[in-house]
């Protein structure tokens, strides 16, 4: 097994863990992919799972807040628009 192959396996495992953690949260933020704006916070797991993934991205609330903070620190003006 090469080092690249091991890295690929690790990335797959991280991705799977993130998805699992995202579904083990207590609330989710639904973001419109066209605007990048949050349109809904839901506390219902089945609602979060049923969102149209072609139009919206569902974030675990904590992950969404981390991303917003990262964008603010990077000076992204669209965060406050």
VENPE-V532443 format. One line per field, one symbol per residue. phi: phi as a letter, one per 20 degrees, with the letter a starting at -180 (. if undefined). burial: b if it has 9 or more other ideal C-beta (glycine too) atoms within 8 Angstrom, else e. Layout:
phi=???
burial=???
This chain:
phi=.effffffffffffgfffffffeeedbcdddfffdmdfdadcddgffffeffffdcdddfgffffffffffffenffffef
burial=eeeeebeeeeeeeeeeebeebbbebeebbbbbbeeeebeebbeeeebbeebeeeebebbbbebbeebbeebbeeeeeeeee
